[in-house]
Amino acid sequence: MTIKMNSVDVYIKIVSECRVVNKLFLLTVLFLSPTVLLFAQDDRAKGIVSIAAGLNNNESWEVEPSVTYYFSKYIGVTLGLNVTSQYNQVGFSGTIAGNSRIYWSIEDDETNVAKFLLHPAISLRTPILWLDKDHETGLTIQIEPGMYIALPVNDQITVNYRDKERNSTIIDSKRVSNTKGECVFWNVRGSISLNIDRFVLSTGYSISNFDIYSGRRNIVVENLKLDQKLPIREYTYSFFISLGYCF
């Protein structure tokens, strides 16, 4: 009798444990199924061609066409060409030692600095958070650490010599060049994207140690280094929007 009761107890215990295991298995499946579904249906195109436009704290606008290729779903490489140019910059001038009548000034149309920046980067993106049942509209987040390569490295400017007694008439001009300008800067960009079918609308923010005046800080005019006339160096912060197409 005791043996039979032990057998029944063992049977009941096994059945109970199986039920617990089944419940745990079911809960695990229910918990993981949305994640599995999200990853399984995240079959996106590998290439994106896009164009971004923005403003930064250098009182500059930016335009950057780029191409991105994802060699896996979430990791890719990007190559862009950033064109940035200042607007409404105030010119600067200086005196000439021993001659109070003549002064120099930079050419008016050269006060705004413009740069071409080659922009290679690594692109990291999240899985798509789908917003509809048809999986045609969704959200992703991107982080892109990379670098700016300035082109050209050194700037040239025109210095005009003006006569105060002749209504600041230009009496002489010369071209001066920078030396030892910086070429490579780091850049980190983050963005959130709305994916609609094959189109990608993004907005984001970037930070870089890019110095828009790096190509002219070492220019010397009349024994004066232009760095003394230019704004203090600081980080560059940019806000942008972009439109892309997946292929």
Contacts in CASP RR format, 6 or more apart in sequence:
PFRMAT RR
TARGET T0000
AUTHOR 0000-0000-0000
METHOD contacts of the structure
MODEL  1
MTIKMNSVDVYIKIVSECRVVNKLFLLTVLFLSPTVLLFAQDDRAKGIVS
IAAGLNNNESWEVEPSVTYYFSKYIGVTLGLNVTSQYNQVGFSGTIAGNS
RIYWSIEDDETNVAKFLLHPAISLRTPILWLDKDHETGLTIQIEPGMYIA
LPVNDQITVNYRDKERNSTIIDSKRVSNTKGECVFWNVRGSISLNIDRFV
LSTGYSISNFDIYSGRRNIVVENLKLDQKLPIREYTYSFFISLGYCF
38 127 0 8 1.000
38 128 0 8 1.000
38 129 0 8 1.000
38 130 0 8 1.000
39 127 0 8 1.000
41 130 0 8 1.000
41 135 0 8 1.000
42 73 0 8 1.000
42 127 0 8 1.000
42 128 0 8 1.000
44 70 0 8 1.000
44 73 0 8 1.000
44 128 0 8 1.000
44 246 0 8 1.000
45 198 0 8 1.000
45 246 0 8 1.000
45 247 0 8 1.000
46 69 0 8 1.000
46 70 0 8 1.000
46 71 0 8 1.000
47 67 0 8 1.000
47 68 0 8 1.000
47 69 0 8 1.000
47 70 0 8 1.000
47 246 0 8 1.000
47 247 0 8 1.000
48 67 0 8 1.000
48 68 0 8 1.000
48 70 0 8 1.000
48 200 0 8 1.000
48 244 0 8 1.000
48 245 0 8 1.000
48 246 0 8 1.000
48 247 0 8 1.000
49 65 0 8 1.000
49 66 0 8 1.000
49 67 0 8 1.000
49 68 0 8 1.000
49 244 0 8 1.000
49 245 0 8 1.000
49 247 0 8 1.000
50 65 0 8 1.000
50 66 0 8 1.000
50 67 0 8 1.000
50 68 0 8 1.000
50 200 0 8 1.000
50 202 0 8 1.000
50 242 0 8 1.000
50 243 0 8 1.000
50 244 0 8 1.000
50 245 0 8 1.000
51 63 0 8 1.000
51 64 0 8 1.000
51 65 0 8 1.000
51 66 0 8 1.000
51 242 0 8 1.000
51 243 0 8 1.000
51 244 0 8 1.000
52 62 0 8 1.000
52 63 0 8 1.000
52 64 0 8 1.000
52 65 0 8 1.000
52 66 0 8 1.000
52 202 0 8 1.000
52 240 0 8 1.000
52 241 0 8 1.000
52 242 0 8 1.000
53 61 0 8 1.000
53 62 0 8 1.000
53 63 0 8 1.000
53 64 0 8 1.000
53 240 0 8 1.000
53 241 0 8 1.000
53 242 0 8 1.000
54 61 0 8 1.000
54 62 0 8 1.000
54 63 0 8 1.000
54 238 0 8 1.000
54 239 0 8 1.000
54 240 0 8 1.000
54 241 0 8 1.000
55 61 0 8 1.000
55 62 0 8 1.000
55 238 0 8 1.000
55 239 0 8 1.000
55 240 0 8 1.000
56 62 0 8 1.000
56 84 0 8 1.000
56 236 0 8 1.000
56 237 0 8 1.000
56 238 0 8 1.000
56 239 0 8 1.000
57 234 0 8 1.000
57 236 0 8 1.000
57 237 0 8 1.000
57 238 0 8 1.000
58 84 0 8 1.000
58 86 0 8 1.000
58 113 0 8 1.000
58 212 0 8 1.000
58 236 0 8 1.000
59 86 0 8 1.000
59 87 0 8 1.000
59 88 0 8 1.000
59 89 0 8 1.000
60 84 0 8 1.000
60 85 0 8 1.000
60 86 0 8 1.000
60 87 0 8 1.000
60 113 0 8 1.000
60 212 0 8 1.000
61 84 0 8 1.000
61 85 0 8 1.000
61 87 0 8 1.000
62 82 0 8 1.000
62 83 0 8 1.000
62 84 0 8 1.000
62 238 0 8 1.000
62 240 0 8 1.000
63 82 0 8 1.000
63 83 0 8 1.000
63 84 0 8 1.000
64 80 0 8 1.000
64 81 0 8 1.000
64 82 0 8 1.000
64 83 0 8 1.000
64 119 0 8 1.000
64 240 0 8 1.000
64 242 0 8 1.000
65 80 0 8 1.000
65 81 0 8 1.000
66 78 0 8 1.000
66 79 0 8 1.000
66 80 0 8 1.000
66 81 0 8 1.000
66 119 0 8 1.000
67 78 0 8 1.000
67 79 0 8 1.000
67 80 0 8 1.000
68 76 0 8 1.000
68 77 0 8 1.000
68 78 0 8 1.000
68 123 0 8 1.000
69 76 0 8 1.000
69 77 0 8 1.000
69 78 0 8 1.000
70 76 0 8 1.000
70 123 0 8 1.000
70 125 0 8 1.000
71 77 0 8 1.000
73 127 0 8 1.000
74 124 0 8 1.000
74 125 0 8 1.000
74 126 0 8 1.000
74 127 0 8 1.000
75 122 0 8 1.000
75 123 0 8 1.000
75 124 0 8 1.000
76 122 0 8 1.000
76 123 0 8 1.000
76 124 0 8 1.000
77 120 0 8 1.000
77 121 0 8 1.000
77 122 0 8 1.000
77 123 0 8 1.000
78 119 0 8 1.000
78 120 0 8 1.000
78 121 0 8 1.000
78 122 0 8 1.000
78 123 0 8 1.000
78 144 0 8 1.000
79 118 0 8 1.000
79 119 0 8 1.000
79 120 0 8 1.000
79 121 0 8 1.000
80 118 0 8 1.000
80 119 0 8 1.000
80 120 0 8 1.000
81 116 0 8 1.000
81 117 0 8 1.000
81 118 0 8 1.000
81 119 0 8 1.000
82 115 0 8 1.000
82 116 0 8 1.000
82 117 0 8 1.000
82 118 0 8 1.000
82 119 0 8 1.000
82 148 0 8 1.000
83 114 0 8 1.000
83 115 0 8 1.000
83 116 0 8 1.000
83 117 0 8 1.000
84 114 0 8 1.000
84 115 0 8 1.000
84 117 0 8 1.000
84 212 0 8 1.000
85 112 0 8 1.000
85 113 0 8 1.000
85 114 0 8 1.000
85 115 0 8 1.000
86 111 0 8 1.000
86 112 0 8 1.000
86 113 0 8 1.000
86 114 0 8 1.000
86 212 0 8 1.000
87 112 0 8 1.000
88 112 0 8 1.000
89 111 0 8 1.000
89 112 0 8 1.000
89 113 0 8 1.000
90 111 0 8 1.000
91 105 0 8 1.000
91 106 0 8 1.000
91 108 0 8 1.000
91 111 0 8 1.000
92 105 0 8 1.000
92 106 0 8 1.000
92 111 0 8 1.000
92 229 0 8 1.000
93 103 0 8 1.000
93 104 0 8 1.000
93 105 0 8 1.000
93 106 0 8 1.000
94 103 0 8 1.000
94 104 0 8 1.000
94 105 0 8 1.000
94 221 0 8 1.000
94 222 0 8 1.000
94 224 0 8 1.000
94 229 0 8 1.000
95 103 0 8 1.000
95 104 0 8 1.000
95 222 0 8 1.000
96 102 0 8 1.000
96 103 0 8 1.000
96 104 0 8 1.000
96 161 0 8 1.000
96 222 0 8 1.000
97 222 0 8 1.000
97 223 0 8 1.000
100 164 0 8 1.000
101 163 0 8 1.000
101 164 0 8 1.000
101 165 0 8 1.000
102 161 0 8 1.000
102 162 0 8 1.000
102 163 0 8 1.000
102 164 0 8 1.000
102 171 0 8 1.000
103 161 0 8 1.000
103 162 0 8 1.000
103 164 0 8 1.000
104 159 0 8 1.000
104 160 0 8 1.000
104 161 0 8 1.000
104 162 0 8 1.000
104 221 0 8 1.000
104 222 0 8 1.000
105 159 0 8 1.000
105 160 0 8 1.000
105 162 0 8 1.000
106 157 0 8 1.000
106 158 0 8 1.000
106 159 0 8 1.000
106 160 0 8 1.000
107 157 0 8 1.000
107 158 0 8 1.000
107 159 0 8 1.000
107 160 0 8 1.000
107 173 0 8 1.000
110 157 0 8 1.000
110 158 0 8 1.000
113 155 0 8 1.000
113 212 0 8 1.000
113 213 0 8 1.000
113 216 0 8 1.000
115 150 0 8 1.000
115 151 0 8 1.000
115 212 0 8 1.000
116 150 0 8 1.000
116 151 0 8 1.000
116 152 0 8 1.000
117 148 0 8 1.000
117 149 0 8 1.000
117 150 0 8 1.000
117 151 0 8 1.000
117 210 0 8 1.000
118 148 0 8 1.000
118 149 0 8 1.000
118 151 0 8 1.000
119 146 0 8 1.000
119 147 0 8 1.000
119 148 0 8 1.000
119 149 0 8 1.000
119 187 0 8 1.000
120 146 0 8 1.000
120 147 0 8 1.000
120 149 0 8 1.000
121 144 0 8 1.000
121 145 0 8 1.000
121 146 0 8 1.000
121 147 0 8 1.000
121 187 0 8 1.000
121 189 0 8 1.000
122 144 0 8 1.000
122 145 0 8 1.000
122 146 0 8 1.000
123 142 0 8 1.000
123 143 0 8 1.000
123 144 0 8 1.000
124 142 0 8 1.000
124 143 0 8 1.000
124 144 0 8 1.000
125 140 0 8 1.000
125 141 0 8 1.000
125 142 0 8 1.000
125 143 0 8 1.000
126 140 0 8 1.000
126 141 0 8 1.000
126 142 0 8 1.000
127 140 0 8 1.000
128 135 0 8 1.000
128 138 0 8 1.000
128 139 0 8 1.000
128 140 0 8 1.000
128 195 0 8 1.000
129 138 0 8 1.000
129 139 0 8 1.000
129 140 0 8 1.000
130 137 0 8 1.000
130 138 0 8 1.000
131 137 0 8 1.000
131 138 0 8 1.000
131 139 0 8 1.000
132 138 0 8 1.000
136 196 0 8 1.000
136 197 0 8 1.000
137 194 0 8 1.000
137 195 0 8 1.000
137 196 0 8 1.000
137 197 0 8 1.000
138 194 0 8 1.000
138 195 0 8 1.000
138 196 0 8 1.000
139 192 0 8 1.000
139 193 0 8 1.000
139 194 0 8 1.000
139 195 0 8 1.000
140 192 0 8 1.000
140 193 0 8 1.000
140 195 0 8 1.000
141 190 0 8 1.000
141 191 0 8 1.000
141 192 0 8 1.000
141 193 0 8 1.000
142 189 0 8 1.000
142 190 0 8 1.000
142 191 0 8 1.000
142 192 0 8 1.000
142 193 0 8 1.000
142 202 0 8 1.000
143 188 0 8 1.000
143 189 0 8 1.000
143 190 0 8 1.000
144 188 0 8 1.000
144 189 0 8 1.000
144 190 0 8 1.000
144 191 0 8 1.000
145 186 0 8 1.000
145 187 0 8 1.000
145 188 0 8 1.000
146 186 0 8 1.000
146 187 0 8 1.000
146 188 0 8 1.000
146 189 0 8 1.000
147 184 0 8 1.000
147 185 0 8 1.000
147 186 0 8 1.000
147 187 0 8 1.000
148 184 0 8 1.000
148 185 0 8 1.000
148 186 0 8 1.000
148 187 0 8 1.000
148 208 0 8 1.000
148 210 0 8 1.000
149 183 0 8 1.000
149 184 0 8 1.000
150 182 0 8 1.000
150 183 0 8 1.000
150 184 0 8 1.000
150 185 0 8 1.000
150 210 0 8 1.000
150 214 0 8 1.000
150 215 0 8 1.000
152 215 0 8 1.000
153 181 0 8 1.000
153 182 0 8 1.000
153 183 0 8 1.000
153 215 0 8 1.000
154 177 0 8 1.000
154 178 0 8 1.000
154 179 0 8 1.000
154 180 0 8 1.000
154 181 0 8 1.000
154 215 0 8 1.000
154 216 0 8 1.000
155 177 0 8 1.000
155 178 0 8 1.000
155 215 0 8 1.000
155 216 0 8 1.000
155 219 0 8 1.000
156 175 0 8 1.000
156 176 0 8 1.000
156 177 0 8 1.000
156 178 0 8 1.000
157 175 0 8 1.000
157 176 0 8 1.000
157 216 0 8 1.000
157 219 0 8 1.000
158 173 0 8 1.000
158 174 0 8 1.000
158 175 0 8 1.000
159 173 0 8 1.000
159 174 0 8 1.000
159 175 0 8 1.000
159 176 0 8 1.000
159 221 0 8 1.000
160 170 0 8 1.000
160 172 0 8 1.000
160 173 0 8 1.000
161 170 0 8 1.000
161 171 0 8 1.000
161 172 0 8 1.000
161 173 0 8 1.000
162 168 0 8 1.000
162 169 0 8 1.000
162 170 0 8 1.000
162 171 0 8 1.000
163 169 0 8 1.000
163 171 0 8 1.000
176 219 0 8 1.000
176 220 0 8 1.000
176 221 0 8 1.000
177 219 0 8 1.000
178 215 0 8 1.000
178 216 0 8 1.000
178 217 0 8 1.000
178 218 0 8 1.000
178 219 0 8 1.000
179 218 0 8 1.000
180 218 0 8 1.000
181 214 0 8 1.000
181 215 0 8 1.000
181 217 0 8 1.000
181 218 0 8 1.000
182 211 0 8 1.000
182 214 0 8 1.000
182 215 0 8 1.000
185 208 0 8 1.000
185 209 0 8 1.000
185 210 0 8 1.000
185 211 0 8 1.000
186 208 0 8 1.000
186 209 0 8 1.000
187 206 0 8 1.000
187 207 0 8 1.000
187 208 0 8 1.000
187 210 0 8 1.000
188 206 0 8 1.000
188 207 0 8 1.000
188 208 0 8 1.000
189 204 0 8 1.000
189 205 0 8 1.000
189 206 0 8 1.000
190 204 0 8 1.000
190 205 0 8 1.000
190 206 0 8 1.000
191 202 0 8 1.000
191 203 0 8 1.000
191 204 0 8 1.000
191 205 0 8 1.000
191 240 0 8 1.000
191 242 0 8 1.000
192 202 0 8 1.000
192 203 0 8 1.000
192 204 0 8 1.000
193 200 0 8 1.000
193 201 0 8 1.000
193 202 0 8 1.000
194 200 0 8 1.000
194 201 0 8 1.000
194 202 0 8 1.000
195 246 0 8 1.000
198 245 0 8 1.000
198 246 0 8 1.000
198 247 0 8 1.000
199 243 0 8 1.000
199 244 0 8 1.000
199 245 0 8 1.000
199 246 0 8 1.000
200 242 0 8 1.000
200 243 0 8 1.000
200 244 0 8 1.000
200 245 0 8 1.000
200 246 0 8 1.000
201 241 0 8 1.000
201 242 0 8 1.000
201 243 0 8 1.000
201 244 0 8 1.000
202 241 0 8 1.000
202 242 0 8 1.000
202 243 0 8 1.000
202 244 0 8 1.000
203 239 0 8 1.000
203 240 0 8 1.000
203 241 0 8 1.000
203 242 0 8 1.000
204 239 0 8 1.000
204 240 0 8 1.000
204 241 0 8 1.000
205 237 0 8 1.000
205 238 0 8 1.000
205 239 0 8 1.000
205 240 0 8 1.000
206 237 0 8 1.000
206 238 0 8 1.000
206 240 0 8 1.000
207 235 0 8 1.000
207 236 0 8 1.000
207 237 0 8 1.000
207 238 0 8 1.000
208 235 0 8 1.000
208 236 0 8 1.000
208 238 0 8 1.000
209 235 0 8 1.000
209 236 0 8 1.000
210 236 0 8 1.000
211 217 0 8 1.000
211 233 0 8 1.000
211 236 0 8 1.000
212 236 0 8 1.000
213 227 0 8 1.000
213 230 0 8 1.000
213 231 0 8 1.000
213 233 0 8 1.000
216 226 0 8 1.000
216 230 0 8 1.000
217 225 0 8 1.000
217 226 0 8 1.000
217 227 0 8 1.000
217 230 0 8 1.000
218 225 0 8 1.000
218 226 0 8 1.000
218 227 0 8 1.000
219 225 0 8 1.000
219 226 0 8 1.000
220 226 0 8 1.000
END
